[in-house]
């Protein structure tokens, strides 16, 4: 399972997220997507933790929490949708 963390400050770093989520258990991975054109953070991230129990506790505690001047949106990440592509027939 992976956790979606939305409404993040554009100043947040992987280390910042790791520190917050480490309070709930072992963080396996933090991924902060960036915009292809500008290289700027897109305002959300994904966090993977060692166990589902740790992730569920983090979600319960952090969803709606105020952090770095923003109200976090934290939930289970959904599978990526196949959006098709190319536009060719």
C-alpha positions in Angstrom: 0.0 0.0 0.0 1.0 3.6 -0.5 -0.2 6.8 1.1 -1.2 9.9 -0.9 -0.3 13.1 0.8 -1.9 16.2 -0.8 -2.1 19.9 -0.4 1.6 20.1 0.5 3.6 23.3 0.7 5.9 23.7 -2.3 8.8 24.0 0.1 8.5 20.5 1.6 11.4 18.0 1.1 11.7 14.3 1.2 13.4 14.6 4.6 10.5 16.7 6.0 8.0 14.0 5.0 10.2 11.2 6.2 10.5 12.9 9.6 6.7 13.3 10.0 5.9 9.8 8.9 8.7 8.2 10.8 6.7 9.0 14.0 4.3 6.3 12.9 6.8 3.6 11.9 9.5 2.7 9.4 9.3 4.7 6.1 10.4 2.7 3.1 10.1 5.3 0.4 9.0 8.9 -0.2 8.3 10.1 -3.7 7.6 13.8 -4.6 6.5 14.2 -8.2 7.7 17.2 -10.1 6.4 19.1 -13.1 8.1 18.0 -16.3 8.3 21.5 -17.7 9.3 23.6 -14.7 10.8 20.9 -12.4 8.7 22.4 -9.6 7.0 20.2 -7.0 3.3 19.5 -7.9 2.0 19.8 -4.3 1.5 16.1 -3.4 3.6 13.1 -2.6 3.5 9.4 -2.0 4.8 7.7 1.1 5.3 3.9 1.6 5.7 2.4 5.1 6.8 -1.0 6.3 3.4 -2.2 7.4 -0.3 -1.5 6.6 -0.9 -0.9 10.3 1.7 1.9 10.4 0.2 3.5 7.2 -3.4 3.3 8.6 -2.3 5.0 11.8 -0.5 7.8 9.9 -3.5 8.3 7.7 -5.9 8.5 10.6 -3.7 11.0 12.5 -2.5 13.2 9.6 -5.6 13.6 7.4 -6.8 17.1 8.0 -3.8 18.1 10.1 -2.3 21.5 9.8 1.4 21.3 8.6 3.6 24.0 7.1 0.6 26.4 6.9 -1.5 23.8 4.9 -4.3 21.4 5.8 -3.1 18.0 4.7 -5.1 15.5 2.7 -3.9 12.1 3.5 -5.4 8.8 2.3 -4.6 5.5 0.6 -3.2 6.0 -2.8 -5.3 4.7 -5.6 -3.9 2.7 -8.5 -2.8 4.8 -11.4 -5.4 5.0 -14.1 -4.5 4.1 -17.7 -5.3 7.4 -19.4 -4.5 6.2 -22.9 -2.4 8.4 -24.9 -1.1 9.5 -28.2 -4.4 10.4 -29.7 -3.8 8.3 -32.7 -6.2 5.8 -34.2 
